[in-house]
């Protein structure tokens, strides 16, 4: 006669299946959490690069000459296209003889015509207005002047 096996000697098939299901669920959750981290890090790096391109484009605005409202130009840096536009800043209280305040905006796209990654704006002073024309003084006759 064989000795009887105790009832708590092992796991049943349902217990093993439940443990595997719980383990698979935990692995799936961890993959979603850590798998998306790579994509988020890549997006953050692209955003950081776009921000640096926009800062560089704004820093170069007006380097070639004075800024004027209505001016716009495009370029490409680090493989990202950008566009810089200059407009009058409406909130400025310019007086006579003072240079106008200009709003300079740089927008960086992922590719030409693609989604915008970054947009920065700054306020700059434009070119001062030309001085008023000087009136020419006529020579006057007076004591000590020969006629």
N, CA and C of each residue as an Amber inpcrd file, in Angstrom:
protein
   441
   0.8020000  -1.1450000   0.0000000   0.0000000   0.0000000   0.0000000
   0.8790000   1.2550000   0.0000000   0.4240000   2.2380000  -0.7770000
   1.1890000   3.4810000  -0.8800000   0.6940000   4.4640000   0.1590000
   1.6650000   5.2740000   0.6510000   1.2180000   6.2590000   1.6270000
   0.4120000   7.3710000   0.9360000  -0.5470000   7.8980000   1.5680000
  -1.3970000   8.9640000   1.0050000  -0.6180000  10.2800000   0.9430000
  -0.8140000  10.9750000  -0.1590000  -0.1250000  12.2580000  -0.3740000
  -0.8730000  13.3680000   0.3590000  -0.1390000  14.2490000   1.0680000
  -0.8490000  15.3230000   1.7520000  -1.4950000  16.2760000   0.7430000
  -2.5760000  16.8870000   1.1120000  -3.3450000  17.7570000   0.2100000
  -2.6080000  19.0510000  -0.1170000  -1.7150000  19.5090000   0.7130000
  -1.0470000  20.7810000   0.4560000   0.3630000  20.5860000  -0.0910000
   0.6090000  19.5320000  -0.8130000   1.9450000  19.2330000  -1.2970000
   2.3170000  20.0260000  -2.5490000   1.4210000  20.6490000  -3.2910000
   1.7670000  21.3550000  -4.5220000   0.6910000  22.3670000  -4.8910000
   0.8540000  22.9330000  -6.1230000  -0.1000000  23.9210000  -6.6170000
  -1.0310000  23.2590000  -7.6030000  -2.2290000  23.7490000  -7.6620000
  -3.1620000  23.2490000  -8.6680000  -2.9220000  24.0120000  -9.9660000
  -3.4550000  23.5160000 -11.0280000  -3.2810000  24.1330000 -12.3350000
  -3.8990000  25.5370000 -12.3640000  -4.9950000  25.7580000 -11.6730000
  -5.6350000  27.0740000 -11.6530000  -4.7500000  28.0730000 -10.9180000
  -4.1120000  27.6860000  -9.8500000  -3.2240000  28.5830000  -9.1270000
  -2.0360000  28.9960000  -9.9950000  -1.4790000  28.0580000 -10.7300000
  -0.3500000  28.3640000 -11.6160000  -0.8010000  29.3040000 -12.7330000
  -1.9770000  29.0620000 -13.3160000  -2.4840000  29.9170000 -14.3920000
  -2.7420000  31.3290000 -13.8750000  -3.2830000  31.4480000 -12.6720000
  -3.5300000  32.7770000 -12.1010000  -2.2190000  33.5090000 -11.8320000
  -1.2220000  32.8350000 -11.3510000   0.0690000  33.4660000 -11.0960000
   0.6990000  33.9480000 -12.4090000   0.5770000  33.1620000 -13.4670000
   1.0960000  33.5670000 -14.7720000   0.3310000  34.7780000 -15.3210000
  -0.9730000  34.8170000 -15.1310000  -1.7770000  35.9460000 -15.6110000
  -1.4100000  37.2260000 -14.8680000  -1.2320000  37.1470000 -13.5670000
  -0.8470000  38.3240000 -12.7830000   0.5470000  38.7930000 -13.2080000
   1.4600000  37.8620000 -13.3920000   2.8130000  38.2070000 -13.8360000
   2.8100000  38.8400000 -15.2180000   2.0080000  38.3260000 -16.1340000
   1.9250000  38.8900000 -17.4850000   1.3320000  40.2960000 -17.4490000
   0.3490000  40.5070000 -16.6000000  -0.2330000  41.8450000 -16.4590000
   0.7900000  42.8360000 -15.9320000   1.5790000  42.4370000 -14.9630000
   2.6120000  43.3210000 -14.4130000   3.6660000  43.6470000 -15.4780000
   4.0430000  42.6580000 -16.2610000   5.0220000  42.8880000 -17.3290000
   4.4440000  43.8420000 -18.3770000   3.1780000  43.6970000 -18.7230000
   2.5480000  44.5790000 -19.7160000   2.5180000  46.0240000 -19.2180000
   2.1840000  46.2100000 -17.9550000   2.1630000  47.5650000 -17.3910000
   3.5590000  48.1620000 -17.3950000   4.5730000  47.3940000 -17.0290000
   5.9510000  47.8980000 -17.0090000   6.4270000  48.2370000 -18.4190000
   6.0400000  47.4700000 -19.4100000   6.4260000  47.7750000 -20.7850000
   5.7900000  49.0760000 -21.2550000   4.5550000  49.3070000 -20.8830000
   3.9130000  50.5650000 -21.2700000   4.5880000  51.7560000 -20.6020000
   4.9420000  51.6100000 -19.3450000   5.5620000  52.7120000 -18.6150000
   6.9490000  53.0000000 -19.1760000   7.7810000  51.9840000 -19.2850000
   9.1600000  52.2000000 -19.7130000   9.3070000  52.2390000 -21.2200000
   8.4030000  51.6360000 -21.9570000   8.4570000  51.6880000 -23.4180000
   8.1370000  53.0740000 -23.9380000   7.2210000  53.7890000 -23.3160000
   6.8780000  55.1490000 -23.7230000   7.9270000  56.1670000 -23.3070000
   8.7890000  55.8110000 -22.3740000   9.8180000  56.7400000 -21.9140000
  10.7990000  57.0630000 -23.0320000  11.1110000  56.1020000 -23.8670000
  12.0220000  56.3480000 -24.9830000  11.4320000  57.3380000 -25.9750000
  10.1550000  57.1680000 -26.2840000   9.4930000  58.0920000 -27.2100000
   9.3920000  59.4910000 -26.6020000   9.1040000  59.5620000 -25.2970000
   9.0290000  60.8710000 -24.6370000  10.4010000  61.5430000 -24.5980000
  11.4480000  60.7810000 -24.3830000  12.7960000  61.3490000 -24.3690000
  13.1770000  61.8540000 -25.7590000  12.7900000  61.1340000 -26.7870000
  13.0730000  61.5700000 -28.1580000  12.3090000  62.8560000 -28.4760000
  11.0630000  62.9380000 -28.0630000  10.2610000  64.1470000 -28.2870000
  10.8480000  65.3400000 -27.5180000  11.3020000  65.0900000 -26.2960000
  11.9040000  66.1670000 -25.5010000  13.1920000  66.6620000 -26.1570000
  13.9850000  65.7660000 -26.7220000  15.2120000  66.1720000 -27.4060000
  14.8860000  67.0000000 -28.6460000  13.8500000  66.6190000 -29.3990000
  13.4400000  67.3900000 -30.5840000  12.9260000  68.7650000 -30.1820000
  12.1580000  68.8420000 -29.1070000  11.6570000  70.1320000 -28.6220000
  12.8030000  71.0290000 -28.1650000  13.7790000  70.4510000 -27.4840000
  14.9280000  71.2230000 -27.0160000  15.7350000  71.7620000 -28.2050000
  15.9250000  70.9420000 -29.2330000  16.6410000  71.3910000 -30.4240000
  15.8750000  72.5050000 -31.1360000  14.5470000  72.3530000 -31.2460000
  13.7260000  73.3880000 -31.8860000  13.7950000  74.6930000 -31.1030000
  13.8070000  74.6180000 -29.7990000  13.9150000  75.8170000 -28.9680000
  15.2610000  76.5140000 -29.1850000  16.3340000  75.7420000 -29.3000000
  17.6500000  76.3400000 -29.5450000  17.7120000  76.9880000 -30.9300000
  17.0730000  76.3690000 -31.9220000  17.0440000  76.9640000 -33.2620000
  16.2680000  78.2780000 -33.2320000  15.1350000  78.3120000 -32.5260000
  14.3440000  79.5410000 -32.4260000  15.1340000  80.6330000 -31.6990000
  15.8390000  80.2820000 -30.6280000  16.6470000  81.2660000 -29.9100000
  17.7560000  81.8170000 -30.8060000  18.3740000  80.9490000 -31.5740000
  19.4380000  81.3730000 -32.4750000  18.9020000  82.2940000 -33.5720000
  17.7220000  81.9650000 -34.1060000  17.1250000  82.8040000 -35.1510000
  16.7750000  84.1830000 -34.5990000  16.2620000  84.2500000 -33.3680000
  15.9510000  85.5480000 -32.7650000  17.2160000  86.3340000 -32.4670000
  18.2640000  85.6500000 -32.0470000  19.5150000  86.3430000 -31.7430000
  20.1230000  86.9520000 -33.0020000  19.9330000  86.3000000 -34.1530000
  20.4840000  86.8170000 -35.3980000  19.6230000  87.8670000 -36.0620000
  18.4160000  88.0650000 -35.5690000  17.5180000  89.0500000 -36.1870000
  18.0980000  90.4460000 -36.0150000  18.2520000  91.1270000 -37.1050000
  18.7760000  92.4790000 -37.0840000  20.2860000  92.5420000 -37.1490000
  20.9600000  91.4040000 -37.2960000  22.4210000  91.4070000 -37.3540000
  22.9250000  91.9880000 -38.6710000  22.1820000  91.7840000 -39.7540000
  22.6190000  92.2700000 -41.0650000  22.2560000  93.7340000 -41.2900000
  21.2890000  94.2250000 -40.5880000  20.8480000  95.6050000 -40.7620000
  19.6990000  95.8960000 -39.8310000  19.2080000  97.1220000 -39.8540000
  18.1150000  97.4700000 -38.9470000  16.8320000  96.7140000 -39.3030000
  16.0620000  96.4070000 -38.2800000  14.7880000  95.7210000 -38.4660000
  13.7130000  96.7040000 -38.8940000  12.7910000  96.2270000 -39.7150000
  11.6650000  97.0450000 -40.1590000  10.4090000  96.1950000 -40.1230000
   9.2880000  96.8060000 -39.7750000   8.0110000  96.0880000 -39.7460000
   7.7050000  95.5450000 -41.1340000   7.1940000  94.3190000 -41.1720000
   6.8500000  93.6710000 -42.4290000   7.9540000  92.7900000 -42.9720000
   9.1430000  92.8650000 -42.4040000  10.2440000  92.0230000 -42.8770000
  10.0140000  90.5820000 -42.4240000  10.4250000  89.6340000 -43.2570000
  10.3250000  88.2170000 -42.9210000  11.3850000  87.4650000 -43.7150000
  11.9110000  86.4300000 -43.1310000  12.8620000  85.5900000 -43.8380000
  12.7860000  84.1770000 -43.2830000  13.2870000  83.2370000 -44.0770000
  13.2700000  81.8250000 -43.7110000  14.6850000  81.2920000 -43.7480000
  14.9090000  80.2250000 -43.0430000  16.2110000  79.5840000 -43.0380000
  16.0910000  78.1680000 -42.5190000  17.2340000  77.5270000 -42.3490000
  17.2690000  76.1750000 -41.8260000  18.5020000  76.0430000 -40.9560000
  18.3320000  75.4260000 -39.8080000  19.4360000  75.2160000 -38.8830000
  19.2410000  73.8640000 -38.2090000  20.2930000  73.0990000 -38.1250000
  20.2510000  71.7600000 -37.5070000  19.1830000  70.8830000 -38.1490000
  18.9280000  71.0890000 -39.4250000  17.9340000  70.2830000 -40.1340000
  16.4970000  70.7050000 -39.9090000  16.2630000  71.7890000 -39.1770000
  14.9080000  72.2550000 -38.8980000  14.6660000  73.5910000 -39.5990000
  13.5950000  73.6930000 -40.3940000  13.2950000  74.9810000 -41.0370000
  12.6790000  75.9540000 -40.0370000  13.0110000  77.2320000 -40.2100000
  12.4360000  78.2640000 -39.3430000  12.0350000  79.4590000 -40.1860000
  11.1570000  80.2840000 -39.6070000  10.6980000  81.5120000 -40.2490000
  10.6880000  82.6060000 -39.1950000  11.2490000  83.7600000 -39.5530000
  11.2730000  84.9200000 -38.6580000  10.4280000  86.0120000 -39.2940000
   9.5430000  86.6130000 -38.5290000   8.6750000  87.6880000 -39.0160000
   8.7570000  88.8750000 -38.0580000   8.7100000  90.0690000 -38.6410000
   8.7980000  91.3020000 -37.8610000   7.5070000  92.0920000 -38.0730000
   6.8960000  92.5310000 -36.9850000   5.6620000  93.3230000 -37.0550000
   5.7660000  94.4530000 -36.0380000   4.9630000  95.4930000 -36.2470000
   4.9330000  96.5780000 -35.2690000   4.2820000  96.0760000 -33.9910000
   4.8120000  96.5020000 -32.8750000   4.2250000  96.1350000 -31.5920000
   3.2160000  97.2130000 -31.2420000   1.9720000  96.8340000 -31.1710000
   0.8910000  97.8100000 -31.0360000   0.8300000  98.4500000 -29.6540000
   1.4080000  97.8300000 -28.6450000   1.3050000  98.3680000 -27.2920000
   2.3560000  99.4300000 -26.9930000   3.2450000  99.6780000 -27.9420000
   4.3240000 100.6330000 -27.7010000   3.8030000 102.0620000 -27.8280000
   4.2610000 102.9020000 -26.9670000   3.9010000 104.3160000 -27.0260000
   5.1010000 105.0740000 -27.5780000   5.2230000 105.0820000 -28.8800000
   6.3600000 105.7470000 -29.5160000   6.0730000 107.2370000 -29.6380000
   7.0810000 107.9980000 -29.3850000   6.9490000 109.4430000 -29.5020000
   7.7060000 109.9290000 -30.7180000   7.6230000 111.2050000 -30.9870000
   8.3420000 111.7290000 -32.1410000   9.8490000 111.5960000 -31.9370000
  10.5050000 111.1210000 -32.9550000  11.9500000 110.9570000 -32.9100000
  12.4250000 109.6830000 -32.2470000  11.4930000 108.8680000 -31.7320000
  11.8700000 107.6060000 -31.0780000  11.7480000 106.4560000 -32.0680000
  12.6110000 105.4420000 -31.9590000  12.4860000 104.2900000 -32.8570000
  11.2420000 103.4870000 -32.5120000  10.6400000 102.8350000 -33.5040000
   9.4330000 102.0460000 -33.2280000   9.7800000 100.7400000 -32.5180000
   8.8560000 100.2590000 -31.6960000   9.0110000  98.9530000 -31.0570000
   8.4720000  97.8980000 -32.0180000   9.2410000  96.8280000 -32.1910000
   8.8760000  95.7840000 -33.1450000   8.7670000  94.4420000 -32.4370000
   7.7860000  93.6450000 -32.8320000   7.6180000  92.2880000 -32.3270000
   8.2780000  91.3460000 -33.3220000   9.3100000  90.6470000 -32.8900000
  10.0460000  89.7160000 -33.7430000   9.6930000  88.3080000 -33.2810000
   9.1870000  87.4670000 -34.2020000   8.7360000  86.1180000 -33.8760000
   9.4850000  85.1070000 -34.7290000   9.9880000  84.0520000 -34.0930000
  10.6490000  82.9500000 -34.7960000   9.8380000  81.6840000 -34.5500000
   9.4610000  81.0050000 -35.6450000   8.7060000  79.7570000 -35.5640000
   9.5220000  78.6540000 -36.2140000   9.6640000  77.5230000 -35.5330000
  10.4400000  76.3880000 -36.0240000   9.4860000  75.2310000 -36.2930000
   9.6670000  74.6020000 -37.4600000   8.8170000  73.4820000 -37.8520000
   9.6220000  72.1910000 -37.8810000   8.9200000  71.0670000 -37.8260000
   9.5820000  69.7680000 -37.8920000  10.1460000  69.5240000 -39.2840000
   9.4340000  69.9600000 -40.3140000   9.8610000  69.8970000 -41.7150000
   9.1070000  70.9810000 -42.4520000   9.5330000  71.3550000 -43.6590000
   8.8210000  72.4250000 -44.3720000   7.3360000  72.1130000 -44.5150000
   6.5070000  72.9880000 -44.0120000   5.0610000  72.7830000 -44.0460000
   4.5530000  71.8410000 -42.9690000   5.4430000  71.3660000 -42.1170000
   5.0580000  70.4130000 -41.0720000   4.5770000  71.1030000 -39.8090000
   4.3710000  70.3180000 -38.7790000   3.8740000  70.9040000 -37.5220000
   4.9210000  71.8110000 -36.8750000   4.4270000  72.8110000 -36.1760000
   5.2980000  73.7610000 -35.4960000   5.7840000  73.1570000 -34.1870000
   7.1060000  73.1600000 -34.0020000   7.6840000  72.6090000 -32.7810000
   7.9030000  73.6660000 -31.7090000   8.2520000  74.8770000 -32.1440000
   8.5680000  75.9250000 -31.1790000   8.2750000  77.2920000 -31.7840000
   7.8640000  78.2380000 -30.9230000   7.6180000  79.6160000 -31.3470000
   8.0630000  80.5260000 -30.2100000   8.9540000  81.4540000 -30.5390000
   9.4290000  82.4340000 -29.5630000   9.2360000  83.8290000 -30.1250000
   8.9670000  84.7830000 -29.2530000   8.8120000  86.1830000 -29.6590000
   9.6050000  87.0740000 -28.7180000  10.0350000  88.2040000 -29.2460000
  10.7280000  89.2000000 -28.4480000  10.3830000  90.5790000 -28.9960000
  10.6500000  91.5910000 -28.2120000  10.3890000  92.9700000 -28.6430000
  11.7450000  93.6560000 -28.8310000  11.9090000  94.2610000 -29.9840000
  13.1520000  94.9530000 -30.3100000  12.8410000  96.3680000 -30.7740000
  13.8310000  97.2250000 -30.7140000  13.6960000  98.5650000 -31.2600000
  14.0820000  98.5380000 -32.7300000  13.2860000  99.2080000 -33.5390000
  13.5800000  99.2970000 -34.9590000  14.5760000 100.4080000 -35.2210000
  14.7760000 100.6840000 -36.4940000  15.6920000 101.7550000 -36.8850000
  15.1070000 103.0900000 -36.4700000  15.9440000 103.9820000 -35.9890000
  15.4110000 105.3000000 -35.6070000  14.9350000 106.0440000 -36.8490000
  13.9440000 106.8960000 -36.6960000  13.4580000 107.6500000 -37.8540000
  14.5500000 108.6090000 -38.3450000  14.5140000 108.9360000 -39.6240000
  15.5410000 109.8480000 -40.1420000  15.3910000 111.2230000 -39.4970000
  16.5000000 111.9220000 -39.3350000  16.4080000 113.2520000 -38.7220000
  15.6950000 114.2090000 -39.6670000  15.0700000 115.2420000 -39.1130000
  14.3910000 116.2140000 -39.9790000  15.4260000 116.9560000 -40.8230000
  15.0480000 117.3650000 -42.0140000  16.0170000 118.0710000 -42.8720000
  16.4280000 119.3930000 -42.2190000  17.7000000 119.7090000 -42.3520000
  18.2430000 120.9430000 -41.7890000  18.0330000 122.0850000 -42.7760000
  17.6870000 123.2090000 -42.2520000  17.5370000 124.3840000 -43.1040000
  18.9120000 125.0110000 -43.2840000  19.2070000 125.4050000 -44.4940000
  20.4980000 126.0250000 -44.7590000  20.4400000 127.4900000 -44.3270000
  21.4350000 127.9020000 -43.6120000  21.5090000 129.2990000 -43.1560000
  22.0630000 130.1550000 -44.2870000  21.4100000 131.2700000 -44.5140000
  21.9060000 132.1960000 -45.5290000  22.9450000 133.0960000 -44.8960000
  23.9600000 133.4130000 -45.6470000  24.9550000 134.3350000 -45.0840000
  24.3270000 135.7030000 -44.8560000  24.6280000 136.2790000 -43.7640000
  24.1140000 137.5990000 -43.4320000  25.2220000 138.6300000 -43.5660000
  24.7910000 139.8050000 -43.9160000  25.7860000 140.8780000 -43.9690000
  25.7620000 141.5970000 -42.6440000  26.8650000 142.0160000 -42.2190000
  26.9510000 142.7010000 -40.9500000  28.2750000 143.3930000 -40.8210000
  28.4830000 143.9570000 -39.6680000  29.7580000 144.6590000 -39.4860000
  30.9190000 143.6630000 -39.6100000  31.8980000 144.0570000 -40.2840000
  33.0770000 143.2460000 -40.4610000  32.9880000 142.2960000 -41.6400000
  31.8900000 142.3060000 -42.3490000  31.7650000 141.4250000 -43.5160000
  31.9410000 142.2590000 -44.7660000  32.6800000 141.7230000 -45.6390000
  32.8830000 142.4290000 -46.9110000  31.7640000 142.0800000 -47.8600000
  31.3890000 143.0900000 -48.6180000  30.3140000 142.8450000 -49.5860000
  30.8740000 142.5760000 -50.9180000
